[in-house]
Amino acid sequence: MASQLKNLLFVSATSPLLLLLLCMASAISPEGEALLRWKSTLLNSTSLSSWSHANPTCYWHGVTCDAAGHVTLLRLPACDLKGTLDALYSPAFQNLTGIDLYYNNIFGVIPVNISLFLTLTSLDLSWNNLVGDIPYQLSNLPKIAELDLGNNHLTNPDHTKFSPMPTLSLLSLNSNNLHGTFPQFILNRTNVWLVQLDLSSNSFTGSIPTTLPDIAPNLRLIDLSSNMFFGCIPQSLSKLARIESLYLQENNLTGGIPKGLSNLTNLGNMDLSRNILSGELPPSFSRMNKMQTFQVGNNHHLSGSIPLEWFSNWTLLRTFDVANNDLVGSIPPEITRWEVIDTLVLRGNCLIGKVRAELGYLPNLYALDLSSNNLTGTIPLEFGNLSYLQILDLSNNLLEGEIPGILSLLPLTDILLSGNKFTGIADNNFCELPNLKLLDLSKNLISGAVPGCFWNIPSVTYMDLSSNAFAEEVTASAVDFSQLDSVDLSNNNLTGCFPSVLKNLELLEFLDLGGNMFSGKIPSWIGASLSMLRILRLWSNMFHGSIPCEVSQLSDLQLLDLADNNLTGHIPVSFANFNYTIMTKPELEHNSGPMVMVDSFLPHYSDQVDIIWKGRDYNYSRKIMLMTGIDLSSNYLSGEIPAELLNLGAIRFLNLSRNNLSGAIPSNIGNLKDVESLDLSWNKLSGPIPPSISHLMFLSSLNLSNNLLQGEIPSGNQLQTLDDPSIYSNNLGLCGVPLSIPCKNGSSSTTALDGAKEGHHQLETLWLYYSVIAGTVFGFWIWFGTLFFWSIWRFTFFSCIDAMQQKFMLKMKRT
C-alpha cells in the first residue's frame, strides 16, 4: 500500500512537467502559423505534407531554424508549388535571412510587403510565372546580398524610385520582359561587392556603359546576352581584372574585338557570338592562359586566320567555336596542343586544305564540326583514335573517296557528311553503331543499293540518303522495331514498288520518296501502319492508280505532296477527314513569307524540304514545323473538286493544277481562310469563279489559267492586289479586271451569260483555226512526203516544173 501511494505521489508530482513537455513538443510557433496560412492559399502543396500541427515547425520540409527555434531559411526549390506570394509575409518573421522558391509555379505579382523582411540577405524567385513591375521597394532591403528574379514575366521597375543596393553581390534579372537602356539604378552608386550581374534575355538596348567597371570593379561574371545592345564593346572592360566569365552573345555589337581585353588574364569563358563583329582575332589574347570556352561564331565578318599563339597558351581550352565567319587558311597542325578540348566548331568559314590527321590525336574530342568550308581529301584514318567522339559534321566540303570503316569504332550519335563527293560506304560500317541517332549522307555520289542493314540500326531516328545515285529496289531483312521518325530517299534512282520495309516504321513522322522511279500503286496500308506521319512526299515518281482513301486516316498529316505521278481517278472525298488534323487548326502567324513555327522533333539538326510556294521553289528547315498544304498537281485526276476538300481551313497552299478536273469551282472556296497559294490551272473547270474567293484575306498567289471559266472575275479585298492578268488567261469566257476584256452592262448573271456565249463562240472560232492549220500542215507533209520519198514522183514533179519554165520563157520572148 505504501509503495502504491509513493508511485501515485510521484506521478502526481511529475505529470505537470510531462504535460508541459508534451505541449512544448507539439506547439506551433507564430512563424509556423504564418507558414500554414500561406500554405492554405496554395493550389498545389503536396510537397508540404510535413507542414502540420502534428510536427514541430523546425522539422518541416524546407524550413531551417536557429538554436532558439526561429525560422531563418525557407528553401523550397522545385517543389511544384502553385499559388501566389500574397499571404507569405508576416511580422512574425524577425530572423528570416533567406527565401528560395526557385523553379515552382508561383504566379501573380511580387508583393510589396516582401520588402518588410528586413533581415533578408538572399531572395530567389527565379523560374516561376511572376508578372507585373519589379517592386522598387525591394531596393530598400538593407541586408540583401543575392537577388534572383530571373525567368519570369516581370516588367520594368520605377527607376526613379529604385534606390542603389550597395550590399548586392549577385543580381539576376535575366529572361524577363525588361526593356530600355542599361538599368540606371545599377549605375547610381559604386558597388564593390557586386560580383555577378545577369541581365540576359531581355530587350535592353543602347550601348554597354563604359562606366560599368568603375561602378562594379570586382565583377567576376557579366551576362548581357540576348538583348539589343549596340555599338562597340567598351575598351574599359579591360579594367575588370577579376572577371572570369563575359557573355555578350546575341546582341547587335559592332566593331572589332578590343585588343585591350587581353589584360583579362583571369577570363576563362568568353562568348561574343551572334553579333556583327568584324576584323581579325587578336593574337594578344594568348595571354589569357585560363581560357576554357571561347565562342565568336555567327558574326559573319571576322576574318584572318586563327592566331598560332593561341594554340601554345590555351592549354585549358575545352570549347572553341568560330562558326560562320570569314576565317581563312588551313587547320594548323598545332591544334594538337589543345589536349583537353572537347568541342571544336570551325563551321562556315573559308578554310582550305585537307582535314588534318592531327585532329585524330585530340583524345577528349566529343563534337567536331568542320562543315561548310572548302576542305579536300579524304576522312583521315587517324579519326579512329577519337574514342569519345559522338558528333561528327563534315558536310558541305569537297571531300571524296569512300566513307571509311573506322567510323564504326567510335561512339558516334550524329554523322553528317552531306554535300561532298563521297562515292561509297566501306563495309556498311554505320550498321555497327549502336548509339547512332542521326545519319545524313545526302548530296553525295554514293551509288548501288541502299544497304538493307540501315533499317536495323537500333537507335537511329533520322536518316537522309537523298540526292545521291542510289539505285535498285529498297529491300531489307525483317525489322522488329525501329526508332526512325524521319526518312528521306528523294532524288535518287530507286525503282520498284512502294518499299514494303517502311510498313514496319511505326514511329515515322517524315517520309520523302520524291524524285525517284518508284512505280505501282500507293499501298492502302499506309494509313494504318504509318499513322504518325506528318509529312508525306511521293512527288515525281511513276505511281499509278487512284489515291487510296486510307491516306485520310493520317490524323497528324500536315503536308501531302503527290505531284507529278500517273495517278488517276477522283480526289477522295474522305480527305474531309483531314478536318481532325492540323490542316484545320490555324496555329501559325501570317507574314509575307512561308509560315513556320518552332518545332523540336529534331533538336540537333535541320534538314530541308523543297516546296513550290507562290510559283517558286522554297526550302524549309526541319527545325520548324512545315507549313500545311496539299499538292496533287501534274497527274491525271478527273471528276470534280470535292467541296469537302475546301473545308480544310488551315492549309497554306493547295495545288491541283495540270489534271483533268472538271465541273465548277466549289462555292465554299472561301472557307480556305488561311490559304496563301492556290493553283487550279490547266484543268477543265467551268462556270463562274465563286464570289467567296474574295474572302481569302491572305491569298498572295493565285492561278486559275487554262480552264473553261466564265463570267465576271470577282473583286474586292485581297483579290485587288492580284493584278497580273496571266493568272486568268486562256479562260475565254472570263471578263473584267485585270483582263482587258470588259464585261457588258447589266446584272452579273447577264454578264456571265453573255461572257459564256462569247467565250463559246471564241472557242469554236479558235478550234476552227486550229483545224484548218492542222489540216494544211497534215496535207502539206503528205504531199511533200510522197514527193521526197518516191523517186518517180519526184522526177515527174521536177520535169513538170522545167516544162512550165520553158513555156513561160518562150512567151516572154514573143512579147
ChimeraX attribute file (.defattr): number of C-alpha atoms within 10 A of each C-alpha:
attribute: neighborCount
match mode: 1-to-1
recipient: residues
	/A:1	5
	/A:2	7
	/A:3	8
	/A:4	9
	/A:5	10
	/A:6	11
	/A:7	11
	/A:8	11
	/A:9	11
	/A:10	11
	/A:11	12
	/A:12	11
	/A:13	11
	/A:14	11
	/A:15	11
	/A:16	11
	/A:17	11
	/A:18	12
	/A:19	11
	/A:20	11
	/A:21	12
	/A:22	11
	/A:23	11
	/A:24	12
	/A:25	12
	/A:26	13
	/A:27	15
	/A:28	19
	/A:29	18
	/A:30	16
	/A:31	21
	/A:32	23
	/A:33	17
	/A:34	18
	/A:35	21
	/A:36	19
	/A:37	14
	/A:38	18
	/A:39	22
	/A:40	12
	/A:41	16
	/A:42	16
	/A:43	13
	/A:44	15
	/A:45	16
	/A:46	13
	/A:47	14
	/A:48	17
	/A:49	9
	/A:50	15
	/A:51	23
	/A:52	15
	/A:53	14
	/A:54	11
	/A:55	14
	/A:56	18
	/A:57	27
	/A:58	20
	/A:59	12
	/A:60	16
	/A:61	15
	/A:62	19
	/A:63	19
	/A:64	18
	/A:65	16
	/A:66	12
	/A:67	6
	/A:68	6
	/A:69	13
	/A:70	21
	/A:71	24
	/A:72	20
	/A:73	19
	/A:74	20
	/A:75	17
	/A:76	19
	/A:77	18
	/A:78	15
	/A:79	18
	/A:80	18
	/A:81	23
	/A:82	18
	/A:83	21
	/A:84	21
	/A:85	20
	/A:86	15
	/A:87	18
	/A:88	16
	/A:89	18
	/A:90	18
	/A:91	10
	/A:92	16
	/A:93	21
	/A:94	16
	/A:95	17
	/A:96	22
	/A:97	19
	/A:98	20
	/A:99	20
	/A:100	18
	/A:101	22
	/A:102	23
	/A:103	19
	/A:104	19
	/A:105	20
	/A:106	25
	/A:107	17
	/A:108	16
	/A:109	18
	/A:110	22
	/A:111	17
	/A:112	14
	/A:113	16
	/A:114	19
	/A:115	20
	/A:116	18
	/A:117	23
	/A:118	17
	/A:119	18
	/A:120	24
	/A:121	19
	/A:122	19
	/A:123	21
	/A:124	19
	/A:125	22
	/A:126	24
	/A:127	21
	/A:128	22
	/A:129	20
	/A:130	25
	/A:131	17
	/A:132	15
	/A:133	16
	/A:134	24
	/A:135	21
	/A:136	17
	/A:137	18
	/A:138	22
	/A:139	19
	/A:140	15
	/A:141	19
	/A:142	18
	/A:143	17
	/A:144	25
	/A:145	19
	/A:146	19
	/A:147	20
	/A:148	19
	/A:149	23
	/A:150	24
	/A:151	23
	/A:152	21
	/A:153	21
	/A:154	23
	/A:155	17
	/A:156	16
	/A:157	16
	/A:158	13
	/A:159	13
	/A:160	9
	/A:161	12
	/A:162	19
	/A:163	17
	/A:164	17
	/A:165	23
	/A:166	19
	/A:167	17
	/A:168	23
	/A:169	20
	/A:170	19
	/A:171	20
	/A:172	19
	/A:173	22
	/A:174	24
	/A:175	22
	/A:176	21
	/A:177	19
	/A:178	23
	/A:179	15
	/A:180	14
	/A:181	15
	/A:182	17
	/A:183	16
	/A:184	14
	/A:185	16
	/A:186	21
	/A:187	16
	/A:188	14
	/A:189	15
	/A:190	17
	/A:191	21
	/A:192	16
	/A:193	16
	/A:194	24
	/A:195	19
	/A:196	20
	/A:197	21
	/A:198	19
	/A:199	23
	/A:200	25
	/A:201	22
	/A:202	21
	/A:203	18
	/A:204	24
	/A:205	16
	/A:206	14
	/A:207	17
	/A:208	20
	/A:209	17
	/A:210	13
	/A:211	13
	/A:212	18
	/A:213	18
	/A:214	17
	/A:215	18
	/A:216	22
	/A:217	21
	/A:218	20
	/A:219	25
	/A:220	19
	/A:221	21
	/A:222	18
	/A:223	19
	/A:224	24
	/A:225	24
	/A:226	22
	/A:227	22
	/A:228	21
	/A:229	25
	/A:230	17
	/A:231	15
	/A:232	17
	/A:233	22
	/A:234	18
	/A:235	13
	/A:236	16
	/A:237	23
	/A:238	18
	/A:239	17
	/A:240	22
	/A:241	18
	/A:242	17
	/A:243	23
	/A:244	19
	/A:245	21
	/A:246	20
	/A:247	19
	/A:248	25
	/A:249	24
	/A:250	22
	/A:251	23
	/A:252	21
	/A:253	25
	/A:254	17
	/A:255	15
	/A:256	17
	/A:257	21
	/A:258	17
	/A:259	14
	/A:260	16
	/A:261	23
	/A:262	17
	/A:263	17
	/A:264	21
	/A:265	19
	/A:266	19
	/A:267	24
	/A:268	20
	/A:269	19
	/A:270	18
	/A:271	19
	/A:272	24
	/A:273	25
	/A:274	22
	/A:275	24
	/A:276	21
	/A:277	26
	/A:278	18
	/A:279	13
	/A:280	17
	/A:281	20
	/A:282	19
	/A:283	15
	/A:284	15
	/A:285	22
	/A:286	19
	/A:287	18
	/A:288	19
	/A:289	19
	/A:290	19
	/A:291	26
	/A:292	20
	/A:293	20
	/A:294	18
	/A:295	19
	/A:296	24
	/A:297	26
	/A:298	23
	/A:299	23
	/A:300	21
	/A:301	20
	/A:302	26
	/A:303	17
	/A:304	16
	/A:305	18
	/A:306	19
	/A:307	16
	/A:308	14
	/A:309	15
	/A:310	23
	/A:311	19
	/A:312	15
	/A:313	18
	/A:314	24
	/A:315	17
	/A:316	17
	/A:317	24
	/A:318	19
	/A:319	20
	/A:320	20
	/A:321	19
	/A:322	25
	/A:323	26
	/A:324	24
	/A:325	22
	/A:326	21
	/A:327	23
	/A:328	17
	/A:329	13
	/A:330	17
	/A:331	20
	/A:332	15
	/A:333	13
	/A:334	14
	/A:335	18
	/A:336	17
	/A:337	18
	/A:338	24
	/A:339	18
	/A:340	18
	/A:341	24
	/A:342	19
	/A:343	19
	/A:344	19
	/A:345	19
	/A:346	22
	/A:347	24
	/A:348	23
	/A:349	23
	/A:350	20
	/A:351	24
	/A:352	16
	/A:353	14
	/A:354	17
	/A:355	20
	/A:356	19
	/A:357	13
	/A:358	16
	/A:359	22
	/A:360	18
	/A:361	18
	/A:362	22
	/A:363	18
	/A:364	17
	/A:365	24
	/A:366	19
	/A:367	19
	/A:368	19
	/A:369	19
	/A:370	23
	/A:371	25
	/A:372	22
	/A:373	22
	/A:374	20
	/A:375	24
	/A:376	17
	/A:377	15
	/A:378	18
	/A:379	20
	/A:380	17
	/A:381	13
	/A:382	14
	/A:383	21
	/A:384	17
	/A:385	17
	/A:386	21
	/A:387	17
	/A:388	16
	/A:389	25
	/A:390	18
	/A:391	21
	/A:392	19
	/A:393	19
	/A:394	23
	/A:395	25
	/A:396	22
	/A:397	22
	/A:398	20
	/A:399	25
	/A:400	17
	/A:401	17
	/A:402	16
	/A:403	23
	/A:404	20
	/A:405	16
	/A:406	18
	/A:407	23
	/A:408	18
	/A:409	16
	/A:410	19
	/A:411	18
	/A:412	25
	/A:413	18
	/A:414	22
	/A:415	21
	/A:416	20
	/A:417	23
	/A:418	25
	/A:419	22
	/A:420	22
	/A:421	22
	/A:422	23
	/A:423	18
	/A:424	17
	/A:425	18
	/A:426	14
	/A:427	15
	/A:428	17
	/A:429	17
	/A:430	24
	/A:431	18
	/A:432	19
	/A:433	19
	/A:434	15
	/A:435	16
	/A:436	23
	/A:437	19
	/A:438	22
	/A:439	22
	/A:440	21
	/A:441	23
	/A:442	25
	/A:443	22
	/A:444	23
	/A:445	18
	/A:446	24
	/A:447	17
	/A:448	15
	/A:449	15
	/A:450	21
	/A:451	16
	/A:452	15
	/A:453	17
	/A:454	17
	/A:455	25
	/A:456	19
	/A:457	21
	/A:458	20
	/A:459	17
	/A:460	24
	/A:461	19
	/A:462	22
	/A:463	21
	/A:464	21
	/A:465	22
	/A:466	23
	/A:467	22
	/A:468	24
	/A:469	19
	/A:470	24
	/A:471	18
	/A:472	16
	/A:473	17
	/A:474	21
	/A:475	17
	/A:476	17
	/A:477	10
	/A:478	12
	/A:479	16
	/A:480	10
	/A:481	15
	/A:482	19
	/A:483	18
	/A:484	25
	/A:485	21
	/A:486	24
	/A:487	21
	/A:488	21
	/A:489	23
	/A:490	25
	/A:491	21
	/A:492	22
	/A:493	20
	/A:494	26
	/A:495	18
	/A:496	16
	/A:497	17
	/A:498	19
	/A:499	16
	/A:500	12
	/A:501	15
	/A:502	21
	/A:503	16
	/A:504	17
	/A:505	22
	/A:506	18
	/A:507	18
	/A:508	24
	/A:509	20
	/A:510	21
	/A:511	21
	/A:512	20
	/A:513	23
	/A:514	25
	/A:515	21
	/A:516	22
	/A:517	21
	/A:518	26
	/A:519	17
	/A:520	14
	/A:521	17
	/A:522	19
	/A:523	16
	/A:524	13
	/A:525	14
	/A:526	18
	/A:527	18
	/A:528	14
	/A:529	17
	/A:530	22
	/A:531	20
	/A:532	20
	/A:533	25
	/A:534	24
	/A:535	22
	/A:536	21
	/A:537	22
	/A:538	23
	/A:539	23
	/A:540	22
	/A:541	22
	/A:542	22
	/A:543	24
	/A:544	18
	/A:545	16
	/A:546	17
	/A:547	22
	/A:548	17
	/A:549	15
	/A:550	16
	/A:551	26
	/A:552	22
	/A:553	20
	/A:554	24
	/A:555	19
	/A:556	18
	/A:557	24
	/A:558	24
	/A:559	24
	/A:560	20
	/A:561	20
	/A:562	23
	/A:563	23
	/A:564	22
	/A:565	23
	/A:566	20
	/A:567	25
	/A:568	18
	/A:569	16
	/A:570	17
	/A:571	22
	/A:572	18
	/A:573	14
	/A:574	17
	/A:575	20
	/A:576	16
	/A:577	17
	/A:578	22
	/A:579	19
	/A:580	16
	/A:581	18
	/A:582	21
	/A:583	25
	/A:584	19
	/A:585	13
	/A:586	15
	/A:587	11
	/A:588	16
	/A:589	10
	/A:590	13
	/A:591	9
	/A:592	8
	/A:593	10
	/A:594	16
	/A:595	17
	/A:596	19
	/A:597	12
	/A:598	11
	/A:599	12
	/A:600	11
	/A:601	14
	/A:602	16
	/A:603	9
	/A:604	10
	/A:605	16
	/A:606	12
	/A:607	16
	/A:608	14
	/A:609	15
	/A:610	11
	/A:611	20
	/A:612	13
	/A:613	19
	/A:614	19
	/A:615	13
	/A:616	9
	/A:617	11
	/A:618	14
	/A:619	14
	/A:620	19
	/A:621	14
	/A:622	20
	/A:623	19
	/A:624	18
	/A:625	19
	/A:626	22
	/A:627	20
	/A:628	25
	/A:629	22
	/A:630	21
	/A:631	21
	/A:632	23
	/A:633	24
	/A:634	21
	/A:635	23
	/A:636	21
	/A:637	26
	/A:638	18
	/A:639	16
	/A:640	17
	/A:641	22
	/A:642	17
	/A:643	15
	/A:644	18
	/A:645	24
	/A:646	20
	/A:647	21
	/A:648	27
	/A:649	20
	/A:650	24
	/A:651	25
	/A:652	28
	/A:653	24
	/A:654	23
	/A:655	22
	/A:656	23
	/A:657	24
	/A:658	21
	/A:659	22
	/A:660	21
	/A:661	26
	/A:662	18
	/A:663	16
	/A:664	17
	/A:665	21
	/A:666	17
	/A:667	15
	/A:668	16
	/A:669	23
	/A:670	20
	/A:671	19
	/A:672	27
	/A:673	22
	/A:674	24
	/A:675	23
	/A:676	24
	/A:677	21
	/A:678	22
	/A:679	21
	/A:680	23
	/A:681	24
	/A:682	21
	/A:683	22
	/A:684	21
	/A:685	26
	/A:686	19
	/A:687	19
	/A:688	23
	/A:689	22
	/A:690	17
	/A:691	16
	/A:692	15
	/A:693	24
	/A:694	19
	/A:695	18
	/A:696	19
	/A:697	16
	/A:698	19
	/A:699	24
	/A:700	16
	/A:701	18
	/A:702	21
	/A:703	22
	/A:704	22
	/A:705	21
	/A:706	21
	/A:707	23
	/A:708	25
	/A:709	30
	/A:710	26
	/A:711	27
	/A:712	27
	/A:713	22
	/A:714	18
	/A:715	17
	/A:716	11
	/A:717	14
	/A:718	15
	/A:719	21
	/A:720	12
	/A:721	12
	/A:722	16
	/A:723	12
	/A:724	13
	/A:725	14
	/A:726	14
	/A:727	19
	/A:728	23
	/A:729	17
	/A:730	17
	/A:731	21
	/A:732	23
	/A:733	27
	/A:734	28
	/A:735	25
	/A:736	16
	/A:737	19
	/A:738	18
	/A:739	18
	/A:740	9
	/A:741	14
	/A:742	14
	/A:743	20
	/A:744	15
	/A:745	8
	/A:746	10
	/A:747	9
	/A:748	13
	/A:749	12
	/A:750	14
	/A:751	20
	/A:752	25
	/A:753	18
	/A:754	18
	/A:755	25
	/A:756	24
	/A:757	16
	/A:758	16
	/A:759	22
	/A:760	16
	/A:761	14
	/A:762	14
	/A:763	17
	/A:764	12
	/A:765	12
	/A:766	11
	/A:767	12
	/A:768	12
	/A:769	12
	/A:770	12
	/A:771	12
	/A:772	11
	/A:773	12
	/A:774	12
	/A:775	12
	/A:776	12
	/A:777	12
	/A:778	11
	/A:779	12
	/A:780	12
	/A:781	13
	/A:782	11
	/A:783	11
	/A:784	12
	/A:785	11
	/A:786	14
	/A:787	17
	/A:788	13
	/A:789	10
	/A:790	11
	/A:791	11
	/A:792	11
	/A:793	13
	/A:794	14
	/A:795	12
	/A:796	12
	/A:797	12
	/A:798	12
	/A:799	12
	/A:800	10
	/A:801	10
	/A:802	12
	/A:803	10
	/A:804	11
	/A:805	11
	/A:806	11
	/A:807	10
	/A:808	11
	/A:809	10
	/A:810	10
	/A:811	9
	/A:812	9
	/A:813	7
	/A:814	6
	/A:815	5
